[in-house]
Amino acid sequence: MKIAVSITIALGMIGLSQGAGSGYSYAGKYYWQEQYPDHCSGLNQSPINIIRSNVMDVDMDPLVFTGYGSISGAFVNTGTTVQFNPAAGESLPYVTGGVLGDDVYDFLQFHFHWGSSGDVGSEHEIDGKAYPLEVHLVHINAKYSGDVPSALANADGLAVMGFMFQVTGNDNPALDSTVDAVKDLKGAFDADASVDSSVDLASFIDFVGPMYYNYPGGLTTPTCNEVVTWMVFEKAIPVSAKQLKKFRQLSYYDDTPMVDNWRPVQPVNNRVVKRVNHMPVFDSP
């Protein structure tokens, strides 16, 4: 089991894309290619619209999740999203196998993207369908642990798992701790505010099953570094309209309502999108 990197690094990974000092806003998301041409105008950008009839079905070893259970940490409003960071000194879960091969990726943090209405919110789309909420579980290649610049400069630097949410009639109890934290963060943006909590990382995977899509891409916010191995899971996690509403009550760093913090889908270009169907393996630390 790996030892947690500092919260400073955890925030810094997305800090270049998810912070009040990063110099971007979602109001300008349609112009990031012009504002940040060094990376955001590349050919391997994210997110994408996954067309199921165009994907390549592949068979490979399963993903192996080690330590994916309850983990302690804190939720914060970064100014552009709500993010969970593991506690300093916490033993980090990690994942290997599948499309990741022999490389080991340590869990770093997760954060959400959502919309102002039920028909938008997710960053990825499947057959042109957007979902009202998407969570990204961000992992850093263990060989770059503690060296963020290297992770952001190499194509194998990060692995991110994307999970969609679909609105249903009842609350999802597995989201209670997350929604309670989001509720406590409601109000004007406060960079120093945090809510201690614990989450069960395995619950994300338990809801969606084994099918995931894989493609090479990048961060979905500036500077859009093309260093991400993406795994977007096909099925959606249930969330109630009441739970989703709590996210929409947050504020951006300029104290405007935090909604529609998603980037539009980008061209797939010549990339191959794979569909992998293999039951994951959960391992004890």
C-alpha positions, 0 to 999 in steps of 0.5 A: 500500500502506498503512502499518501502524497501531501494534500498540497500535491493533491490540490496541485494536480488539479490546481492547474485546472481547478483553482481560483488562481488558475486564470480560467473560468467555465464562462470561457470554456468554448475558447480554451483552444485559443486561450491555451493553445500549447495544450488545449488545441491538441489532437488528443483532447478530452472529453469525447462523445463515445459512439458505441458502434465505433468502439473496438471490443478488446479482451485483456486482464482485469483491473486490480483495485487494492485498498479500494474501501473506506478512505478518510479525507476532506471535501473542499470547494476548489472554486470550480468544483467540489473535490475529495482529497485523502487525509495526509498520511492516509494509505492510498488505494491503487490500481493496476492491470487492464489497460494500465498494464504493469504500471501502478497508479495511486489514487489522488483525488476525485471531483465532480462536474454537473449541469444547470439542468438534467440534460447536461452536466457530464463531460463525456457523452455516450452516443450523444447523451449527456448525463447530469453529473460525472465524477472523476477518480484521478490517479497518478502513475506511482513512478511520478509520485511526488513529481507533478511536473513529470506526471504532466509531461508524460503520456502515462502520467495520469489515469482517470476513471469517469462515472456518470450519474442518472437521476432516479426517484430515491436518494442513493444512500452510498452518496450520503457522506458526499452530499452531506459534505457538499451541503456543508460547503454551500454558500460563498466560496471559501478557499479555507473551508473543508469538511472531514469525511470518509468515502467508500471508493469501491461503491463507484465500481459496484454500481456500474459493473465491469464495462468501461471505455478506454482512450488516450486523452487529457485533462478536461480543464486548462492546461489540458495536458494530454497525459491521461489514460481514460476509463469511462464506465458505461453504466450510470450510478443513481442519484436523486434530484434532491441530492443533485440539487445540493451540488447546484447550491455551491458557488464559484470562486467569483461567488456566482452559482457553480453550475455547468462546470463541464467542457464540451466534447472534443474531436476524437480524431484518429484515436481508437476507443476500446470497450473492455468487459472484464470483471474487476478484482478487489485486493486487500492491502 
